[in-house]
Amino acid sequence: MDAKIAVIGTGSIGSMTLWQLARAGVDAIGFEQYAPGHDQAAAGGESRIFRTAYLEGPQYVPLLLRARELWRELEEETGFDLLTLNGGLMIGHQESEPMRIVLASARNFDLPHRVLGVEEMRREYPQHAMRDGEIAFFDEWAGVLRPEFAVLAAATAAQQRGAQVVSGTHVTDVEPHGDGVRIHCGDRTWTVEQAIVTAGPWTNRFVPSLAQHVHPRRLVMTWYHPSGSVTDYLPDRFPIFIRDTDDVHVFGIPTLDGGSVKVAPHASFGQMDDADHLDHNVAASDLEPINAAVAELFPGLVPTPVRVAAYMDAYTTDGHALVGEMPGTANVWLLGAFSGHGFKMAPAFGQVAAELAVDGKTSLPIEHLDPNRFLT
Ligand SMILES: Cc1cc2nc3c(=O)[nH]c(=O)nc-3n(C[C@H](O)[C@H](O)[C@H](O)COP(=O)(O)OP(=O)(O)OC[C@H]3O[C@@H](n4cnc5c(N)ncnc54)[C@H](O)[C@@H]3O)c2cc1C
């Protein structure tokens, strides 16, 4: 055996998995086609939102609370500054479904929060132009993550604890063999007891039985410059936000570079045929809706982006990830298709993956993510 457990893809989830395995003293090896911390897949673009009162469903809150603890442990272990909890605003109509779920999450788990009306928002956060009838839910345990550094930090911490990372190596197949698994990488084959597939946008290649339920999607991020002073958009003045009201679906992050403010579409730019062919060019016409939203909702920003970039993530048809046994494949675990919202929970899913591979079960709630839900 070359190692006890192999991790295929050391991106967001894979690097955290490797870190958790190494912390548990497990002999683990990670395979990555680029190198940990690259920005060619799901983890690029400088920043990711962390939030706790979850509009995707209260079933995620225990994972989010565990992730919050683990982000701090990773920072402590590596010295990297990864998570700034500067708070988050969810803006929408009070009676809307996302707002109801967010409020239910906060109440059920006693999460620190405030609800602000239009007048309070105009007073406290004049950066946002509010529409009549909207409210804002302020999540105290929300903020900004730094994705490239976080992946690098986890992979480095794992290596310092004895894990191996094989970079620049494309895994072509993961093949159960006897009591173990063979990992095929071009001209070399590695043998391990178990494998964990964390291939992000390439997830569908490893799960043919779920091909019609998993697809890579392209996401475009846009950054805008303030027309005046940038101070109103620094983290201590400008919480992260998500705004889902009527025709508007945008999210945003305070300036991290001292100049540009991320305000981006809270939706994907459509399904891709193949994650190997991400189109980095963004047509001017694609930017018109987000520029119009910025012009209406952010009077202090110049409504033409100073930076535009395309990334991708794998999505399932129900918007929830695939976490559990790889369907029909012994000794292989699958964590993929995080559907545009997996980064914030990456260290918790690293714990899930390590527990599944070592103990066959996990202490964290993942029932709603069972890959078999699409096969029954
Ligand atoms: C633009 C954008 C904005 C987002 N915003 C947020 C946000 O604010 N908050 C949030 O929580 N989430 C957000 N997400 C979602 C989140 O970033 C993803 O869900 C998460 O990063 C997915 O992690 P992953 O490990 O599955 O994929 P990745 O991080 O892409 O990792 C997969 C890795 O596998 C490697 N790999 C794949 N195939 C092979 C192979 N055959 N051989 C070797 N290596 C391989 C890849 O190179 C890659 O490094 C966003 C996503 C995007 C794209």
The ligand as an ORCA input file, in Angstrom:
! r2SCAN-3c Opt
* xyz 0 1
  C     -17.647     32.307     -8.107
  C     -17.998     31.473     -6.917
  C     -18.443     32.089     -5.756
  C     -18.768     31.307     -4.640
  N     -19.124     31.919     -3.470
  C     -19.244     31.185     -2.350
  C     -19.414     31.818     -1.092
  O     -19.428     33.051     -0.998
  N     -19.505     31.033      0.010
  C     -19.450     29.668     -0.061
  O     -19.549     29.002      0.980
  N     -19.283     29.035     -1.246
  C     -19.172     29.763     -2.372
  N     -18.946     29.151     -3.570
  C     -18.924     27.694     -3.631
  C     -17.622     27.102     -3.155
  O     -16.514     27.889     -3.552
  C     -17.537     25.684     -3.682
  O     -18.732     24.979     -3.361
  C     -16.339     24.945     -3.119
  O     -15.166     25.696     -3.295
  C     -16.242     23.577     -3.802
  O     -15.123     22.908     -3.303
  P     -14.595     21.586     -4.003
  O     -13.516     21.083     -3.151
  O     -15.769     20.723     -4.308
  O     -14.010     22.081     -5.407
  P     -12.554     22.718     -5.712
  O     -12.177     23.694     -4.659
  O     -12.581     23.187     -7.113
  O     -11.592     21.487     -5.573
  C     -11.586     20.407     -6.484
  C     -10.139     20.083     -6.750
  O     -10.037     18.834     -7.403
  C      -9.004     18.916     -8.344
  N      -9.242     17.849     -9.318
  C     -10.393     17.605    -10.015
  N     -10.264     16.523    -10.793
  C      -9.011     16.056    -10.589
  C      -8.289     14.955    -11.125
  N      -8.838     14.131    -12.023
  N      -7.011     14.761    -10.722
  C      -6.432     15.576     -9.807
  N      -7.080     16.653     -9.270
  C      -8.348     16.883     -9.656
  C      -9.171     20.320     -8.908
  O      -8.022     20.790     -9.571
  C      -9.483     21.102     -7.641
  O      -8.295     21.582     -7.033
  C     -18.654     29.903     -4.702
  C     -18.220     29.282     -5.880
  C     -17.875     30.058     -6.971
  C     -17.363     29.379     -8.195
*
